[in-house]
């Protein structure tokens, strides 16, 4: 796999985890706990959530 492709996939990993947190938090799960389980920061999740979507 070309290095640039691996780098892109690694950059996308937190975003995918934040999407999981978002879906599970909407179902009543604790965002703090899910973030810890997925090894991302809770503050990173809230920063991601506050950003405007890219075009």
Buried (B, 14 or more C-beta within 10 A) or exposed (E): EEEEEEEEEEEEEBEEBBEBBBEBBEEEEEBEEBBEBBEBEBEBBEEBEEEEEEE
